[in-house]
Amino acid sequence: MNGLTPMLNILRLHSGPQDLPADNGTLTFWVGIALIAGMVIGIPLYGFGQALALNVMDLVVLYAFVVIVLSLRGVPDRWRQTFTAMAGTGAVLGLLMALLMLLAGGPDPAREPEDVATGIVLGMLVLFAWLLLVFGHILQQALGLGMRLVGMLIALGYIVISSVLTQTAIGLFQ
């Protein structure tokens, strides 16, 4: 089913992006899942149009980041599986984050941070740490790095870049 088992194995750190099928069908499937996951999270916060624009922008930023980092390392041909792995694992973890948001009562910008249960906040932090670990693992494998920590630092760079661009775009939309 379009790389579901390898994607779950990547999430468990048992496989790398090289274990995903390197075809357009798998890429399209997981990019579609990433877009759907982003919309599930984004629509309640921003509305359909803005959520769609932000999610497409985030996928474009991820694609550009992957292509640039792999090109700098001299392995640009690994972009398809690396991009698919990052989009797919990000989507799965994003859906888990959306579930936690639902358990917290849904996204409510008016809610005070202290009104959110500690368990929900802890769960979000665990999912974020897992995302960073998985992205670091994917980048370690794709870039042929000796240490996962280096991959995690590069992944953190991506998360910062993506967050800054997304927050800037949100400011422009308002």
C-alpha positions in Angstrom: 0.0 0.0 0.0 2.3 2.8 -1.3 5.1 2.2 1.2 3.0 2.0 4.4 5.1 -0.7 6.0 8.4 0.9 5.2 7.0 4.3 6.4 6.0 2.8 9.7 9.5 1.2 9.9 11.0 4.6 9.4 8.9 6.0 12.2 10.2 3.2 14.4 13.8 4.0 13.2 14.1 0.4 11.7 14.4 1.5 8.1 15.6 4.5 6.2 14.3 6.5 3.2 16.2 4.1 0.9 13.7 1.4 1.9 10.8 3.3 0.3 9.8 2.6 -3.3 11.4 5.3 -5.5 8.4 5.9 -7.7 5.9 8.7 -8.4 3.0 6.8 -7.1 4.5 6.5 -3.6 5.6 10.1 -3.7 2.2 11.3 -4.7 0.4 9.1 -2.1 2.5 10.4 0.8 2.5 14.1 -0.4 -1.3 13.7 -0.6 -1.5 12.3 2.9 0.8 15.1 4.1 -1.5 17.7 2.5 -4.6 16.1 4.1 -3.0 15.9 7.5 -2.0 19.6 7.2 -5.5 20.6 6.2 -7.0 18.6 9.2 -4.8 20.6 11.5 -4.9 23.9 9.6 -8.6 24.4 8.6 -9.9 24.9 12.2 -7.1 27.4 12.9 -6.9 29.4 9.6 -9.9 28.4 7.3 -9.6 26.4 4.1 -7.9 28.9 1.8 -5.2 30.0 4.2 -4.6 26.4 5.5 -4.2 25.2 1.9 -1.7 27.9 1.0 0.3 27.3 4.2 0.4 23.5 3.6 1.5 23.8 0.0 4.1 26.4 1.0 5.4 24.0 3.8 5.7 21.1 1.2 7.5 23.4 -1.2 9.9 24.5 1.6 10.5 20.8 2.5 11.1 19.9 -1.1 13.6 22.8 -1.6 15.3 22.0 1.7 15.8 18.3 0.8 17.0 19.1 -2.7 19.5 21.7 -1.5 20.9 19.6 1.4 21.3 16.5 -0.7 22.9 18.5 -3.5 25.4 20.1 -1.1 26.3 16.6 0.0 26.6 15.4 -3.6 23.7 12.9 -3.6 20.9 14.8 -5.3 19.5 11.6 -6.8 18.1 10.6 -3.3 15.6 13.5 -3.2 12.5 11.4 -4.1 12.8 8.9 -1.3 14.1 11.5 1.2 11.3 13.9 0.5 8.7 11.1 0.5 10.0 9.8 3.9 10.0 13.3 5.5 6.5 14.2 4.1 5.1 10.8 5.1 6.5 10.6 8.6 5.6 14.3 9.2 2.0 13.5 8.1 1.6 10.5 10.4 3.0 12.4 13.4 0.9 15.5 12.4 -2.2 13.3 12.5 -1.3 12.1 15.9 -0.8 15.8 17.0 -4.2 16.6 15.5 -5.7 13.8 17.6 -4.1 15.3 20.8 -5.5 18.7 19.8 -8.9 17.1 19.5 -8.5 15.5 23.0 -7.6 18.9 24.3 -10.9 20.3 23.0 -9.8 21.3 19.6 -7.8 24.3 18.4 -9.0 27.4 20.3 -6.8 30.5 19.9 -8.7 32.2 22.7 -7.8 29.4 25.2 -5.1 30.3 27.7 -2.1 28.0 27.6 -2.6 27.0 31.2 -6.0 25.6 30.4 -4.5 22.8 28.3 -4.0 19.6 30.3 -0.4 18.8 31.2 -0.7 15.3 29.6 -1.7 16.9 26.3 1.2 19.3 26.4 3.6 16.5 27.3 2.2 14.4 24.5 2.8 17.2 22.0 6.4 17.6 23.2 7.0 13.9 22.9 5.6 13.9 19.3 7.8 16.9 18.5 10.9 15.2 19.9 9.9 12.0 17.9 9.5 14.1 14.7 13.0 15.6 15.3 14.5 12.2 15.9 12.8 10.6 12.8 13.7 13.5 10.6 17.3 13.3 11.9 17.3 9.6 11.2 16.0 10.1 7.6 18.7 12.8 7.0 21.4 10.7 8.5 20.5 7.8 6.2 20.1 10.0 3.1 23.2 12.1 3.6 25.4 9.1 4.7 26.2 10.8 8.0 28.1 9.0 10.8 26.0 10.4 13.6 22.3 10.7 14.0 22.8 13.9 16.1 24.1 15.7 13.0 21.0 14.7 11.1 18.9 15.9 14.0 20.7 19.3 14.0 20.1 19.6 10.2 16.4 18.6 10.8 16.2 21.2 13.5 17.4 23.7 11.0 14.6 22.7 8.6 12.0 23.0 11.3 13.3 26.5 12.2 13.3 27.6 8.6 9.9 26.2 7.9 8.4 27.8 11.1 9.9 31.2 10.3 8.5 31.1 6.8 5.1 29.8 7.9 4.8 32.5 10.6 5.9 35.2 8.2 3.2 34.0 5.7 0.6 33.9 8.4 1.5 37.5 9.2 1.1 38.5 5.6 -2.3 36.8 5.3 -3.7 38.7 8.2 
